[in-house]
């Protein structure tokens, strides 16, 4: 998307919104990033927001065409395609961290679905960098420093603890845990 004649303007915010300005694109990236969902079926069936299969297929095609994700045959299952985030998508970690922090402050979030956003906000840029390195290893095959703890595992443990507290309070069961909230 480099030709400015194809866009409304050359404004960086406008251009970013042309790539990521619909709800579903960011939620697909979120679920791949924080839920480690790498297959169509996982994105479809484990989306708390209930994305329709035709919308998901369209967004995956669009995100692929825009260079935000790639797909390749899954080495563990020849009939499935495994999706991967690209470097530009991985660099959205700070954006999603800021969106989550803003949402926690200004919207009626639930504790179990906002714990990851809280941890990302508290961890700030050092945690975001560690998480991006982890995503680069998972999605791009770029090795990170040995012994570096998994940010995704830390976020998932915190979510599960909040979800257990939520369930124990009698409020029911929150989502499946693969979301940044």
Phi and psi in degrees as a GROMACS rama.xvg file:
@    title "Ramachandran Plot"
@    xaxis  label "Phi"
@    yaxis  label "Psi"
@TYPE xy
-100.562  -17.0562  UNK-2
-82.0576  112.173  UNK-3
-66.3165  -17.7761  UNK-4
-66.4426  -22.018  UNK-5
-85.2931  -5.40483  UNK-6
-119.398  159.589  UNK-7
-63.8213  -38.4042  UNK-8
-159.995  172.715  UNK-9
-91.9373  10.2109  UNK-10
-63.2026  130.094  UNK-11
-61.2828  -33.2652  UNK-12
-69.129  -45.504  UNK-13
-58.3406  -47.9623  UNK-14
-62.2223  -39.579  UNK-15
-63.7838  -42.2739  UNK-16
-67.5829  -30.1504  UNK-17
-64.0057  -29.6389  UNK-18
-85.5458  -44.9921  UNK-19
-120.121  12.5149  UNK-20
-76.5016  -3.17426  UNK-21
-104.509  150.23  UNK-22
-53.8702  -45.6077  UNK-23
-67.5101  -35.6763  UNK-24
-60.4666  -47.5424  UNK-25
-67.0323  -34.968  UNK-26
-69.7175  -35.4708  UNK-27
-63.653  -46.8444  UNK-28
-61.8822  -43.5039  UNK-29
-56.8924  -48.3538  UNK-30
-66.9713  -33.9298  UNK-31
-69.0426  -38.8488  UNK-32
-74.997  -54.1621  UNK-33
-95.5467  -20.2141  UNK-34
-104.838  -2.20832  UNK-35
50.7789  39.8554  UNK-36
-89.8996  115.605  UNK-37
-117.505  5.24116  UNK-38
-131.393  151.399  UNK-39
-52.0604  -50.5911  UNK-40
-60.4148  -41.091  UNK-41
-64.497  -42.0517  UNK-42
-65.0007  -36.8197  UNK-43
-73.6223  -48.7839  UNK-44
-86.2987  -19.557  UNK-45
-107.853  13.7649  UNK-46
-84.8617  115.465  UNK-47
-62.9878  -27.8509  UNK-48
-77.366  -11.5131  UNK-49
73.4604  52.6866  UNK-50
-65.8289  138.458  UNK-51
-78.1923  150.373  UNK-52
-61.268  -38.5509  UNK-53
-68.2764  -36.1552  UNK-54
-69.0278  -43.4144  UNK-55
-60.4888  -46.7647  UNK-56
-59.1911  -42.6903  UNK-57
-63.3273  -44.9839  UNK-58
-67.9863  -38.1171  UNK-59
-64.2084  -41.6596  UNK-60
-63.5296  -44.2673  UNK-61
-66.0398  -45.8638  UNK-62
-64.248  -33.1945  UNK-63
-68.1228  -46.7755  UNK-64
-61.5341  -31.5784  UNK-65
-85.749  -1.29726  UNK-66
78.1015  22.9718  UNK-67
-92.5353  -27.7633  UNK-68
-139.389  161.606  UNK-69
-128.922  163.622  UNK-70
-136.03  147.17  UNK-71
-151.03  156.808  UNK-72
-55.9708  137.831  UNK-73
-76.1975  120.579  UNK-74
-61.9368  -23.2112  UNK-75
-89.3758  -9.2131  UNK-76
-158.68  98.4506  UNK-77
-59.4879  -23.6622  UNK-78
-89.6772  -0.495704  UNK-79
-113.154  152.128  UNK-80
-102.709  137.172  UNK-81
-102.301  129.034  UNK-82
-92.4841  145.498  UNK-83
-136.64  145.047  UNK-84
-76.1492  147.835  UNK-85
-97.2889  173.066  UNK-86
-56.2105  -44.8343  UNK-87
-58.937  -38.143  UNK-88
-68.7309  -40.8029  UNK-89
-61.0067  -35.9843  UNK-90
-70.7705  -0.299643  UNK-91
-81.9313  -5.69546  UNK-92
-50.5087  -50.753  UNK-93
-62.223  -35.3906  UNK-94
-63.656  -47.2382  UNK-95
-66.4207  -35.086  UNK-96
-62.9899  -43.6048  UNK-97
-66.4741  -41.2005  UNK-98
-60.3782  -43.8189  UNK-99
-63.8661  -41.9738  UNK-100
-63.7001  -43.6285  UNK-101
-62.4835  -45.3994  UNK-102
-60.3291  -40.1018  UNK-103
-61.7247  -37.3601  UNK-104
-78.9348  -29.6875  UNK-105
-120.933  -4.87885  UNK-106
-128.154  159.699  UNK-107
-79.198  70.9807  UNK-108
-79.1176  163.67  UNK-109
-102.325  149.322  UNK-110
-57.1186  -43.4161  UNK-111
-69.7839  -29.1698  UNK-112
-91.9988  -4.17178  UNK-113
-112.804  -2.16503  UNK-114
-61.9082  -38.6838  UNK-115
-65.7364  -41.8609  UNK-116
-61.0788  -39.6402  UNK-117
-62.8507  -45.5898  UNK-118
-65.5756  -39.3724  UNK-119
-64.9042  -39.6117  UNK-120
-65.9768  -45.9261  UNK-121
-64.1266  -38.7354  UNK-122
-72.7848  -27.2738  UNK-123
58.5071  -162.722  UNK-124
-51.8916  -37.6468  UNK-125
-61.5713  -41.1255  UNK-126
-68.6104  -40.1507  UNK-127
-61.1173  -42.4508  UNK-128
-62.6795  -43.4193  UNK-129
-61.5701  -41.7097  UNK-130
-66.657  -41.8053  UNK-131
-62.8073  -39.4047  UNK-132
-62.1872  -40.6522  UNK-133
-63.8287  -43.2908  UNK-134
-64.4736  -38.0001  UNK-135
-61.6961  -39.4884  UNK-136
-66.3836  -46.5763  UNK-137
-67.2573  -45.4887  UNK-138
-96.6103  -28.2034  UNK-139
-113.431  -8.53903  UNK-140
77.3456  16.155  UNK-141
-88.603  117.469  UNK-142
-65.0665  139.611  UNK-143
-103.198  176.909  UNK-144
-58.7446  133.578  UNK-145
-60.5876  142.428  UNK-146
83.2366  -0.717083  UNK-147
-71.8122  122.56  UNK-148
-67.1539  152.522  UNK-149
-77.0598  118.926  UNK-150
-67.8255  -42.3101  UNK-151
-58.873  -41.3113  UNK-152
-63.8618  -41.8377  UNK-153
-60.7699  -44.6492  UNK-154
-66.1927  -38.2497  UNK-155
-68.8627  -41.7527  UNK-156
-60.699  -43.8291  UNK-157
-63.7165  -42.0199  UNK-158
-60.5499  -48.5503  UNK-159
-62.2888  -36.9732  UNK-160
-64.6206  -44.3461  UNK-161
-64.8051  -41.073  UNK-162
-62.6367  -39.5391  UNK-163
-65.2838  -41.7686  UNK-164
-63.0077  -41.4535  UNK-165
-61.2834  -47.9517  UNK-166
-65.0506  -39.904  UNK-167
-66.1652  -25.1906  UNK-168
-76.6305  -5.44865  UNK-169
84.8789  8.63578  UNK-170
-82.6258  -3.96945  UNK-171
106.247  -163.354  UNK-172
-112.454  125.999  UNK-173
-74.2342  -171.7  UNK-174
-58.6387  -173.54  UNK-175
-79.4704  -5.6473  UNK-176
95.2408  -1.06906  UNK-177
-96.127  33.3211  UNK-178
-133.659  155.112  UNK-179
-78.4576  -25.9669  UNK-180
